[in-house]
């Protein structure tokens, strides 16, 4: 049973380079960068993709963020094997293999192959 008092608002990503991350979403996925501002001493960029808001922020003063564990194969699936955000799910209607080739051509890596 859904609660009409709540609705999905955004996914929040903390990035070492928020501008590069936002530009990647815009360039590779066709997202729209809707705003760029500073919040609590850190850059924050709004990216809209398929009706979903992704907030990407940089390092706040005093933070010493660390990278997550890399993906690894476990039985018949891949996992970071830690408590945290696992992934964001997107539906892609097109040639997924060709799109992944485009992503790799931009020197991005795929944590898990399709």
Backbone as XML, in Angstrom:
<?xml version="1.0"?>
<chain id="A" units="angstrom">
  <residue number="1" name="UNK">
    <atom name="N" x="0.841" y="-1.179" z="0.000"/>
    <atom name="CA" x="0.000" y="0.000" z="0.000"/>
    <atom name="C" x="0.887" y="1.243" z="0.000"/>
  </residue>
  <residue number="2" name="UNK">
    <atom name="N" x="0.694" y="2.104" z="-0.969"/>
    <atom name="CA" x="1.522" y="3.304" z="-1.044"/>
    <atom name="C" x="0.964" y="4.397" z="-0.137"/>
  </residue>
  <residue number="3" name="UNK">
    <atom name="N" x="1.836" y="5.276" z="0.279"/>
    <atom name="CA" x="1.468" y="6.387" z="1.143"/>
    <atom name="C" x="1.450" y="7.648" z="0.283"/>
  </residue>
  <residue number="4" name="UNK">
    <atom name="N" x="0.270" y="8.252" z="0.063"/>
    <atom name="CA" x="0.195" y="9.423" z="-0.813"/>
    <atom name="C" x="0.942" y="10.646" z="-0.266"/>
  </residue>
  <residue number="5" name="UNK">
    <atom name="N" x="1.372" y="10.605" z="0.977"/>
    <atom name="CA" x="2.125" y="11.722" z="1.545"/>
    <atom name="C" x="3.575" y="11.721" z="1.079"/>
  </residue>
  <residue number="6" name="UNK">
    <atom name="N" x="4.027" y="10.632" z="0.454"/>
    <atom name="CA" x="5.417" y="10.515" z="0.012"/>
    <atom name="C" x="5.483" y="10.296" z="-1.487"/>
  </residue>
  <residue number="7" name="UNK">
    <atom name="N" x="6.498" y="10.865" z="-2.099"/>
    <atom name="CA" x="6.790" y="10.573" z="-3.489"/>
    <atom name="C" x="8.306" y="10.607" z="-3.669"/>
  </residue>
  <residue number="8" name="UNK">
    <atom name="N" x="8.791" y="9.880" z="-4.653"/>
    <atom name="CA" x="10.224" y="9.833" z="-4.922"/>
    <atom name="C" x="10.695" y="11.219" z="-5.328"/>
  </residue>
  <residue number="9" name="UNK">
    <atom name="N" x="11.840" y="11.668" z="-4.778"/>
    <atom name="CA" x="12.332" y="13.000" z="-5.096"/>
    <atom name="C" x="13.680" y="12.978" z="-5.800"/>
  </residue>
  <residue number="10" name="UNK">
    <atom name="N" x="14.671" y="12.216" z="-5.292"/>
    <atom name="CA" x="15.972" y="12.205" z="-5.950"/>
    <atom name="C" x="16.848" y="11.056" z="-5.465"/>
  </residue>
  <residue number="11" name="UNK">
    <atom name="N" x="17.900" y="10.811" z="-6.231"/>
    <atom name="CA" x="19.013" y="9.953" z="-5.834"/>
    <atom name="C" x="20.185" y="10.897" z="-5.616"/>
  </residue>
  <residue number="12" name="UNK">
    <atom name="N" x="20.975" y="10.664" z="-4.570"/>
    <atom name="CA" x="22.073" y="11.571" z="-4.238"/>
    <atom name="C" x="23.400" y="10.833" z="-4.387"/>
  </residue>
  <residue number="13" name="UNK">
    <atom name="N" x="24.290" y="11.408" z="-5.179"/>
    <atom name="CA" x="25.605" y="10.826" z="-5.409"/>
    <atom name="C" x="26.650" y="11.786" z="-4.858"/>
  </residue>
  <residue number="14" name="UNK">
    <atom name="N" x="27.640" y="11.261" z="-4.178"/>
    <atom name="CA" x="28.778" y="12.062" z="-3.740"/>
    <atom name="C" x="29.936" y="11.692" z="-4.664"/>
  </residue>
  <residue number="15" name="UNK">
    <atom name="N" x="30.492" y="12.696" z="-5.329"/>
    <atom name="CA" x="31.506" y="12.447" z="-6.348"/>
    <atom name="C" x="32.758" y="13.274" z="-6.085"/>
  </residue>
  <residue number="16" name="UNK">
    <atom name="N" x="33.906" y="12.677" z="-6.385"/>
    <atom name="CA" x="35.170" y="13.401" z="-6.289"/>
    <atom name="C" x="35.209" y="14.557" z="-7.285"/>
  </residue>
  <residue number="17" name="UNK">
    <atom name="N" x="34.515" y="14.387" z="-8.417"/>
    <atom name="CA" x="34.473" y="15.425" z="-9.441"/>
    <atom name="C" x="33.023" y="15.553" z="-9.928"/>
  </residue>
  <residue number="18" name="UNK">
    <atom name="N" x="32.186" y="16.304" z="-9.193"/>
    <atom name="CA" x="30.760" y="16.363" z="-9.539"/>
    <atom name="C" x="30.482" y="16.944" z="-10.922"/>
  </residue>
  <residue number="19" name="UNK">
    <atom name="N" x="31.269" y="17.922" z="-11.368"/>
    <atom name="CA" x="31.044" y="18.502" z="-12.692"/>
    <atom name="C" x="31.285" y="17.466" z="-13.778"/>
  </residue>
  <residue number="20" name="UNK">
    <atom name="N" x="32.362" y="16.699" z="-13.660"/>
    <atom name="CA" x="32.636" y="15.646" z="-14.651"/>
    <atom name="C" x="31.542" y="14.581" z="-14.620"/>
  </residue>
  <residue number="21" name="UNK">
    <atom name="N" x="31.059" y="14.236" z="-13.436"/>
    <atom name="CA" x="29.987" y="13.242" z="-13.329"/>
    <atom name="C" x="28.714" y="13.752" z="-13.995"/>
  </residue>
  <residue number="22" name="UNK">
    <atom name="N" x="28.338" y="14.998" z="-13.723"/>
    <atom name="CA" x="27.141" y="15.582" z="-14.332"/>
    <atom name="C" x="27.283" y="15.654" z="-15.850"/>
  </residue>
  <residue number="23" name="UNK">
    <atom name="N" x="28.462" y="16.069" z="-16.309"/>
    <atom name="CA" x="28.706" y="16.140" z="-17.750"/>
    <atom name="C" x="28.605" y="14.758" z="-18.391"/>
  </residue>
  <residue number="24" name="UNK">
    <atom name="N" x="29.036" y="13.713" z="-17.670"/>
    <atom name="CA" x="28.940" y="12.350" z="-18.201"/>
    <atom name="C" x="27.472" y="11.955" z="-18.362"/>
  </residue>
  <residue number="25" name="UNK">
    <atom name="N" x="26.662" y="12.195" z="-17.353"/>
    <atom name="CA" x="25.229" y="11.883" z="-17.463"/>
    <atom name="C" x="24.602" y="12.644" z="-18.627"/>
  </residue>
  <residue number="26" name="UNK">
    <atom name="N" x="24.982" y="13.912" z="-18.800"/>
    <atom name="CA" x="24.420" y="14.716" z="-19.883"/>
    <atom name="C" x="24.904" y="14.211" z="-21.248"/>
  </residue>
  <residue number="27" name="UNK">
    <atom name="N" x="26.206" y="13.991" z="-21.375"/>
    <atom name="CA" x="26.772" y="13.595" z="-22.658"/>
    <atom name="C" x="26.453" y="12.177" z="-23.075"/>
  </residue>
  <residue number="28" name="UNK">
    <atom name="N" x="26.540" y="11.237" z="-22.142"/>
    <atom name="CA" x="26.351" y="9.827" z="-22.486"/>
    <atom name="C" x="24.899" y="9.385" z="-22.419"/>
  </residue>
  <residue number="29" name="UNK">
    <atom name="N" x="24.130" y="9.947" z="-21.486"/>
    <atom name="CA" x="22.759" y="9.474" z="-21.297"/>
    <atom name="C" x="21.705" y="10.491" z="-21.723"/>
  </residue>
  <residue number="30" name="UNK">
    <atom name="N" x="22.138" y="11.674" z="-22.147"/>
    <atom name="CA" x="21.177" y="12.677" z="-22.594"/>
    <atom name="C" x="20.440" y="13.366" z="-21.464"/>
  </residue>
  <residue number="31" name="UNK">
    <atom name="N" x="20.990" y="13.346" z="-20.266"/>
    <atom name="CA" x="20.367" y="13.998" z="-19.116"/>
    <atom name="C" x="20.483" y="15.515" z="-19.248"/>
  </residue>
  <residue number="32" name="UNK">
    <atom name="N" x="19.645" y="16.215" z="-18.501"/>
    <atom name="CA" x="19.694" y="17.677" z="-18.474"/>
    <atom name="C" x="20.282" y="18.134" z="-17.145"/>
  </residue>
  <residue number="33" name="UNK">
    <atom name="N" x="21.285" y="19.000" z="-17.210"/>
    <atom name="CA" x="21.816" y="19.621" z="-15.994"/>
    <atom name="C" x="20.883" y="20.784" z="-15.686"/>
  </residue>
  <residue number="34" name="UNK">
    <atom name="N" x="20.181" y="20.701" z="-14.551"/>
    <atom name="CA" x="19.143" y="21.684" z="-14.242"/>
    <atom name="C" x="19.613" y="22.793" z="-13.317"/>
  </residue>
  <residue number="35" name="UNK">
    <atom name="N" x="20.666" y="22.553" z="-12.528"/>
    <atom name="CA" x="21.217" y="23.626" z="-11.697"/>
    <atom name="C" x="22.602" y="23.245" z="-11.216"/>
  </residue>
  <residue number="36" name="UNK">
    <atom name="N" x="23.366" y="24.255" z="-10.850"/>
    <atom name="CA" x="24.672" y="24.091" z="-10.210"/>
    <atom name="C" x="24.729" y="25.145" z="-9.111"/>
  </residue>
  <residue number="37" name="UNK">
    <atom name="N" x="25.018" y="24.718" z="-7.871"/>
    <atom name="CA" x="25.116" y="25.661" z="-6.757"/>
    <atom name="C" x="26.008" y="25.071" z="-5.672"/>
  </residue>
  <residue number="38" name="UNK">
    <atom name="N" x="26.291" y="25.869" z="-4.671"/>
    <atom name="CA" x="27.067" y="25.403" z="-3.530"/>
    <atom name="C" x="26.111" y="25.166" z="-2.358"/>
  </residue>
  <residue number="39" name="UNK">
    <atom name="N" x="26.253" y="24.010" z="-1.715"/>
    <atom name="CA" x="25.440" y="23.667" z="-0.550"/>
    <atom name="C" x="26.376" y="23.180" z="0.546"/>
  </residue>
  <residue number="40" name="UNK">
    <atom name="N" x="26.356" y="23.830" z="1.686"/>
    <atom name="CA" x="27.215" y="23.472" z="2.819"/>
    <atom name="C" x="28.687" y="23.369" z="2.416"/>
  </residue>
  <residue number="41" name="UNK">
    <atom name="N" x="29.122" y="24.303" z="1.600"/>
    <atom name="CA" x="30.530" y="24.364" z="1.227"/>
    <atom name="C" x="30.959" y="23.424" z="0.125"/>
  </residue>
  <residue number="42" name="UNK">
    <atom name="N" x="30.010" y="22.742" z="-0.525"/>
    <atom name="CA" x="30.360" y="21.795" z="-1.585"/>
    <atom name="C" x="29.535" y="22.084" z="-2.837"/>
  </residue>
  <residue number="43" name="UNK">
    <atom name="N" x="30.115" y="21.867" z="-4.009"/>
    <atom name="CA" x="29.325" y="22.017" z="-5.225"/>
    <atom name="C" x="28.229" y="20.962" z="-5.264"/>
  </residue>
  <residue number="44" name="UNK">
    <atom name="N" x="27.057" y="21.355" z="-5.755"/>
    <atom name="CA" x="25.955" y="20.409" z="-5.927"/>
    <atom name="C" x="25.310" y="20.691" z="-7.273"/>
  </residue>
  <residue number="45" name="UNK">
    <atom name="N" x="25.124" y="19.647" z="-8.051"/>
    <atom name="CA" x="24.599" y="19.780" z="-9.408"/>
    <atom name="C" x="23.362" y="18.898" z="-9.544"/>
  </residue>
  <residue number="46" name="UNK">
    <atom name="N" x="22.295" y="19.466" z="-10.071"/>
    <atom name="CA" x="21.069" y="18.713" z="-10.336"/>
    <atom name="C" x="21.065" y="18.207" z="-11.764"/>
  </residue>
  <residue number="47" name="UNK">
    <atom name="N" x="20.806" y="16.923" z="-11.916"/>
    <atom name="CA" x="20.769" y="16.289" z="-13.230"/>
    <atom name="C" x="19.430" y="15.565" z="-13.334"/>
  </residue>
  <residue number="48" name="UNK">
    <atom name="N" x="18.666" y="15.866" z="-14.382"/>
    <atom name="CA" x="17.385" y="15.199" z="-14.579"/>
    <atom name="C" x="17.511" y="14.204" z="-15.712"/>
  </residue>
  <residue number="49" name="UNK">
    <atom name="N" x="17.086" y="12.984" z="-15.441"/>
    <atom name="CA" x="17.172" y="11.904" z="-16.428"/>
    <atom name="C" x="15.897" y="11.082" z="-16.364"/>
  </residue>
  <residue number="50" name="UNK">
    <atom name="N" x="15.148" y="11.067" z="-17.431"/>
    <atom name="CA" x="13.942" y="10.257" z="-17.494"/>
    <atom name="C" x="12.945" y="10.575" z="-16.393"/>
  </residue>
  <residue number="51" name="UNK">
    <atom name="N" x="12.825" y="11.841" z="-16.034"/>
    <atom name="CA" x="11.897" y="12.239" z="-14.983"/>
    <atom name="C" x="12.432" y="12.028" z="-13.576"/>
  </residue>
  <residue number="52" name="UNK">
    <atom name="N" x="13.676" y="11.571" z="-13.459"/>
    <atom name="CA" x="14.284" y="11.320" z="-12.153"/>
    <atom name="C" x="15.366" y="12.362" z="-11.895"/>
  </residue>
  <residue number="53" name="UNK">
    <atom name="N" x="15.429" y="12.875" z="-10.672"/>
    <atom name="CA" x="16.461" y="13.849" z="-10.303"/>
    <atom name="C" x="17.628" y="13.121" z="-9.646"/>
  </residue>
  <residue number="54" name="UNK">
    <atom name="N" x="18.812" y="13.392" z="-10.147"/>
    <atom name="CA" x="20.046" y="12.894" z="-9.555"/>
    <atom name="C" x="20.794" y="14.118" z="-9.039"/>
  </residue>
  <residue number="55" name="UNK">
    <atom name="N" x="21.065" y="14.163" z="-7.750"/>
    <atom name="CA" x="21.852" y="15.237" z="-7.167"/>
    <atom name="C" x="23.276" y="14.731" z="-7.014"/>
  </residue>
  <residue number="56" name="UNK">
    <atom name="N" x="24.215" y="15.457" z="-7.574"/>
    <atom name="CA" x="25.620" y="15.065" z="-7.502"/>
    <atom name="C" x="26.349" y="16.156" z="-6.739"/>
  </residue>
  <residue number="57" name="UNK">
    <atom name="N" x="26.954" y="15.785" z="-5.620"/>
    <atom name="CA" x="27.678" y="16.797" z="-4.852"/>
    <atom name="C" x="29.121" y="16.392" z="-4.655"/>
  </residue>
  <residue number="58" name="UNK">
    <atom name="N" x="29.944" y="17.399" z="-4.419"/>
    <atom name="CA" x="31.359" y="17.188" z="-4.171"/>
    <atom name="C" x="31.660" y="17.098" z="-2.691"/>
  </residue>
  <residue number="59" name="UNK">
    <atom name="N" x="32.942" y="17.156" z="-2.386"/>
    <atom name="CA" x="33.430" y="17.039" z="-1.010"/>
    <atom name="C" x="33.077" y="18.289" z="-0.203"/>
  </residue>
  <residue number="60" name="UNK">
    <atom name="N" x="32.514" y="18.056" z="0.974"/>
    <atom name="CA" x="32.255" y="19.153" z="1.911"/>
    <atom name="C" x="33.501" y="19.375" z="2.767"/>
  </residue>
  <residue number="61" name="UNK">
    <atom name="N" x="33.668" y="20.583" z="3.271"/>
    <atom name="CA" x="34.817" y="20.842" z="4.148"/>
    <atom name="C" x="34.839" y="19.847" z="5.313"/>
  </residue>
  <residue number="62" name="UNK">
    <atom name="N" x="36.006" y="19.260" z="5.547"/>
    <atom name="CA" x="36.167" y="18.308" z="6.646"/>
    <atom name="C" x="35.907" y="16.863" z="6.275"/>
  </residue>
  <residue number="63" name="UNK">
    <atom name="N" x="35.314" y="16.593" z="5.090"/>
    <atom name="CA" x="35.058" y="15.213" z="4.680"/>
    <atom name="C" x="36.317" y="14.597" z="4.084"/>
  </residue>
  <residue number="64" name="UNK">
    <atom name="N" x="36.489" y="13.318" z="4.315"/>
    <atom name="CA" x="37.572" y="12.541" z="3.714"/>
    <atom name="C" x="36.970" y="11.276" z="3.121"/>
  </residue>
  <residue number="65" name="UNK">
    <atom name="N" x="36.212" y="11.450" z="2.046"/>
    <atom name="CA" x="35.513" y="10.338" z="1.427"/>
    <atom name="C" x="36.484" y="9.302" z="0.885"/>
  </residue>
  <residue number="66" name="UNK">
    <atom name="N" x="36.041" y="8.056" z="0.861"/>
    <atom name="CA" x="36.837" y="6.967" z="0.304"/>
    <atom name="C" x="36.006" y="6.243" z="-0.751"/>
  </residue>
  <residue number="67" name="UNK">
    <atom name="N" x="36.679" y="5.599" z="-1.675"/>
    <atom name="CA" x="35.990" y="4.837" z="-2.711"/>
    <atom name="C" x="35.387" y="3.573" z="-2.128"/>
  </residue>
  <residue number="68" name="UNK">
    <atom name="N" x="34.331" y="3.114" z="-2.762"/>
    <atom name="CA" x="33.674" y="1.881" z="-2.356"/>
    <atom name="C" x="34.506" y="0.672" z="-2.800"/>
  </residue>
  <residue number="69" name="UNK">
    <atom name="N" x="34.180" y="-0.466" z="-2.272"/>
    <atom name="CA" x="34.858" y="-1.690" z="-2.704"/>
    <atom name="C" x="34.538" y="-1.960" z="-4.173"/>
  </residue>
  <residue number="70" name="UNK">
    <atom name="N" x="35.470" y="-2.541" z="-4.897"/>
    <atom name="CA" x="35.176" y="-2.879" z="-6.294"/>
    <atom name="C" x="34.182" y="-4.042" z="-6.375"/>
  </residue>
  <residue number="71" name="UNK">
    <atom name="N" x="33.513" y="-4.146" z="-7.515"/>
    <atom name="CA" x="32.608" y="-5.270" z="-7.748"/>
    <atom name="C" x="33.439" y="-6.550" z="-7.827"/>
  </residue>
  <residue number="72" name="UNK">
    <atom name="N" x="32.852" y="-7.644" z="-7.365"/>
    <atom name="CA" x="33.495" y="-8.946" z="-7.515"/>
    <atom name="C" x="32.429" y="-9.989" z="-7.764"/>
  </residue>
  <residue number="73" name="UNK">
    <atom name="N" x="32.816" y="-11.060" z="-8.432"/>
    <atom name="CA" x="31.876" y="-12.131" z="-8.730"/>
    <atom name="C" x="31.658" y="-12.989" z="-7.495"/>
  </residue>
  <residue number="74" name="UNK">
    <atom name="N" x="30.379" y="-13.251" z="-7.204"/>
    <atom name="CA" x="29.975" y="-14.130" z="-6.106"/>
    <atom name="C" x="28.948" y="-15.087" z="-6.690"/>
  </residue>
  <residue number="75" name="UNK">
    <atom name="N" x="29.298" y="-16.345" z="-6.768"/>
    <atom name="CA" x="28.429" y="-17.351" z="-7.385"/>
    <atom name="C" x="27.979" y="-16.877" z="-8.758"/>
  </residue>
  <residue number="76" name="UNK">
    <atom name="N" x="26.668" y="-16.616" z="-8.961"/>
    <atom name="CA" x="26.178" y="-16.240" z="-10.287"/>
    <atom name="C" x="25.769" y="-14.766" z="-10.378"/>
  </residue>
  <residue number="77" name="UNK">
    <atom name="N" x="26.382" y="-13.894" z="-9.575"/>
    <atom name="CA" x="26.089" y="-12.463" z="-9.607"/>
    <atom name="C" x="27.319" y="-11.674" z="-9.199"/>
  </residue>
  <residue number="78" name="UNK">
    <atom name="N" x="27.264" y="-10.357" z="-9.368"/>
    <atom name="CA" x="28.357" y="-9.473" z="-8.955"/>
    <atom name="C" x="27.874" y="-8.576" z="-7.835"/>
  </residue>
  <residue number="79" name="UNK">
    <atom name="N" x="28.787" y="-8.201" z="-6.917"/>
    <atom name="CA" x="28.391" y="-7.412" z="-5.760"/>
    <atom name="C" x="29.573" y="-6.625" z="-5.206"/>
  </residue>
  <residue number="80" name="UNK">
    <atom name="N" x="29.278" y="-5.469" z="-4.584"/>
    <atom name="CA" x="30.286" y="-4.727" z="-3.829"/>
    <atom name="C" x="30.513" y="-5.397" z="-2.478"/>
  </residue>
  <residue number="81" name="UNK">
    <atom name="N" x="29.550" y="-6.199" z="-2.041"/>
    <atom name="CA" x="29.620" y="-6.923" z="-0.772"/>
    <atom name="C" x="29.821" y="-5.971" z="0.407"/>
  </residue>
  <residue number="82" name="UNK">
    <atom name="N" x="28.983" y="-4.935" z="0.476"/>
    <atom name="CA" x="29.004" y="-4.008" z="1.593"/>
    <atom name="C" x="27.638" y="-3.345" z="1.713"/>
  </residue>
  <residue number="83" name="UNK">
    <atom name="N" x="27.360" y="-2.774" z="2.870"/>
    <atom name="CA" x="26.107" y="-2.053" z="3.080"/>
    <atom name="C" x="26.263" y="-0.652" z="2.521"/>
  </residue>
  <residue number="84" name="UNK">
    <atom name="N" x="25.516" y="-0.317" z="1.492"/>
    <atom name="CA" x="25.570" y="0.991" z="0.859"/>
    <atom name="C" x="24.674" y="0.936" z="-0.372"/>
  </residue>
  <residue number="85" name="UNK">
    <atom name="N" x="24.701" y="1.956" z="-1.181"/>
    <atom name="CA" x="23.930" y="1.929" z="-2.416"/>
    <atom name="C" x="24.511" y="0.864" z="-3.330"/>
  </residue>
  <residue number="86" name="UNK">
    <atom name="N" x="23.668" y="0.002" z="-3.835"/>
    <atom name="CA" x="24.133" y="-1.066" z="-4.717"/>
    <atom name="C" x="24.188" y="-0.602" z="-6.161"/>
  </residue>
  <residue number="87" name="UNK">
    <atom name="N" x="23.084" y="-0.070" z="-6.671"/>
    <atom name="CA" x="23.070" y="0.386" z="-8.051"/>
    <atom name="C" x="21.824" y="1.233" z="-8.300"/>
  </residue>
  <residue number="88" name="UNK">
    <atom name="N" x="21.796" y="1.893" z="-9.462"/>
    <atom name="CA" x="20.601" y="2.564" z="-9.957"/>
    <atom name="C" x="20.157" y="1.765" z="-11.165"/>
  </residue>
  <residue number="89" name="UNK">
    <atom name="N" x="18.888" y="1.535" z="-11.295"/>
    <atom name="CA" x="18.373" y="0.776" z="-12.433"/>
    <atom name="C" x="17.812" y="1.695" z="-13.501"/>
  </residue>
  <residue number="90" name="UNK">
    <atom name="N" x="18.209" y="1.466" z="-14.736"/>
    <atom name="CA" x="17.698" y="2.222" z="-15.869"/>
    <atom name="C" x="17.166" y="1.235" z="-16.899"/>
  </residue>
  <residue number="91" name="UNK">
    <atom name="N" x="16.163" y="1.653" z="-17.636"/>
    <atom name="CA" x="15.686" y="0.888" z="-18.784"/>
    <atom name="C" x="16.284" y="1.541" z="-20.016"/>
  </residue>
  <residue number="92" name="UNK">
    <atom name="N" x="16.935" y="0.756" z="-20.855"/>
    <atom name="CA" x="17.503" y="1.279" z="-22.097"/>
    <atom name="C" x="16.828" y="0.574" z="-23.254"/>
  </residue>
  <residue number="93" name="UNK">
    <atom name="N" x="16.201" y="1.338" z="-24.113"/>
    <atom name="CA" x="15.512" y="0.774" z="-25.266"/>
    <atom name="C" x="16.364" y="1.043" z="-26.505"/>
  </residue>
  <residue number="94" name="UNK">
    <atom name="N" x="17.239" y="0.133" z="-26.791"/>
    <atom name="CA" x="18.136" y="0.287" z="-27.936"/>
    <atom name="C" x="19.140" y="-0.846" z="-27.931"/>
  </residue>
  <residue number="95" name="UNK">
    <atom name="N" x="20.176" y="-0.706" z="-28.723"/>
    <atom name="CA" x="21.229" y="-1.712" z="-28.825"/>
    <atom name="C" x="22.178" y="-1.535" z="-27.642"/>
  </residue>
  <residue number="96" name="UNK">
    <atom name="N" x="21.988" y="-2.330" z="-26.603"/>
    <atom name="CA" x="22.766" y="-2.193" z="-25.374"/>
    <atom name="C" x="24.251" y="-2.455" z="-25.606"/>
  </residue>
  <residue number="97" name="UNK">
    <atom name="N" x="24.573" y="-3.416" z="-26.434"/>
    <atom name="CA" x="25.982" y="-3.704" z="-26.717"/>
    <atom name="C" x="26.652" y="-2.496" z="-27.369"/>
  </residue>
  <residue number="98" name="UNK">
    <atom name="N" x="26.004" y="-1.885" z="-28.337"/>
    <atom name="CA" x="26.562" y="-0.709" z="-29.004"/>
    <atom name="C" x="26.689" y="0.457" z="-28.022"/>
  </residue>
  <residue number="99" name="UNK">
    <atom name="N" x="25.696" y="0.641" z="-27.163"/>
    <atom name="CA" x="25.761" y="1.720" z="-26.189"/>
    <atom name="C" x="26.931" y="1.495" z="-25.219"/>
  </residue>
  <residue number="100" name="UNK">
    <atom name="N" x="27.121" y="0.271" z="-24.753"/>
    <atom name="CA" x="28.238" y="-0.026" z="-23.854"/>
    <atom name="C" x="29.567" y="0.230" z="-24.547"/>
  </residue>
  <residue number="101" name="UNK">
    <atom name="N" x="29.646" y="-0.050" z="-25.850"/>
    <atom name="CA" x="30.857" y="0.263" z="-26.612"/>
    <atom name="C" x="31.110" y="1.777" z="-26.629"/>
  </residue>
  <residue number="102" name="UNK">
    <atom name="N" x="30.041" y="2.585" z="-26.772"/>
    <atom name="CA" x="30.171" y="4.041" z="-26.722"/>
    <atom name="C" x="30.690" y="4.494" z="-25.355"/>
  </residue>
  <residue number="103" name="UNK">
    <atom name="N" x="30.169" y="3.900" z="-24.301"/>
    <atom name="CA" x="30.596" y="4.248" z="-22.944"/>
    <atom name="C" x="32.084" y="3.942" z="-22.775"/>
  </residue>
  <residue number="104" name="UNK">
    <atom name="N" x="32.499" y="2.766" z="-23.207"/>
    <atom name="CA" x="33.920" y="2.387" z="-23.106"/>
    <atom name="C" x="34.802" y="3.311" z="-23.941"/>
  </residue>
  <residue number="105" name="UNK">
    <atom name="N" x="34.296" y="3.750" z="-25.086"/>
    <atom name="CA" x="35.067" y="4.651" z="-25.955"/>
    <atom name="C" x="35.332" y="5.988" z="-25.267"/>
  </residue>
  <residue number="106" name="UNK">
    <atom name="N" x="34.518" y="6.341" z="-24.307"/>
    <atom name="CA" x="34.717" y="7.580" z="-23.530"/>
    <atom name="C" x="35.574" y="7.325" z="-22.292"/>
  </residue>
  <residue number="107" name="UNK">
    <atom name="N" x="36.254" y="6.172" z="-22.294"/>
    <atom name="CA" x="37.167" y="5.771" z="-21.215"/>
    <atom name="C" x="36.469" y="5.515" z="-19.888"/>
  </residue>
  <residue number="108" name="UNK">
    <atom name="N" x="35.179" y="5.207" z="-19.937"/>
    <atom name="CA" x="34.454" y="4.801" z="-18.738"/>
    <atom name="C" x="34.544" y="3.277" z="-18.620"/>
  </residue>
  <residue number="109" name="UNK">
    <atom name="N" x="34.402" y="2.791" z="-17.427"/>
    <atom name="CA" x="34.416" y="1.335" z="-17.237"/>
    <atom name="C" x="33.050" y="0.904" z="-16.735"/>
  </residue>
  <residue number="110" name="UNK">
    <atom name="N" x="32.710" y="-0.310" z="-17.044"/>
    <atom name="CA" x="31.480" y="-0.909" z="-16.555"/>
    <atom name="C" x="31.830" y="-1.821" z="-15.389"/>
  </residue>
  <residue number="111" name="UNK">
    <atom name="N" x="31.200" y="-1.586" z="-14.246"/>
    <atom name="CA" x="31.480" y="-2.414" z="-13.080"/>
    <atom name="C" x="31.054" y="-3.851" z="-13.317"/>
  </residue>
  <residue number="112" name="UNK">
    <atom name="N" x="29.960" y="-4.017" z="-14.067"/>
    <atom name="CA" x="29.457" y="-5.349" z="-14.418"/>
    <atom name="C" x="29.090" y="-5.304" z="-15.897"/>
  </residue>
  <residue number="113" name="UNK">
    <atom name="N" x="29.548" y="-6.262" z="-16.644"/>
    <atom name="CA" x="29.197" y="-6.333" z="-18.059"/>
    <atom name="C" x="27.745" y="-6.772" z="-18.211"/>
  </residue>
  <residue number="114" name="UNK">
    <atom name="N" x="27.081" y="-6.260" z="-19.246"/>
    <atom name="CA" x="25.677" y="-6.674" z="-19.466"/>
    <atom name="C" x="25.579" y="-8.135" z="-19.838"/>
  </residue>
</chain>
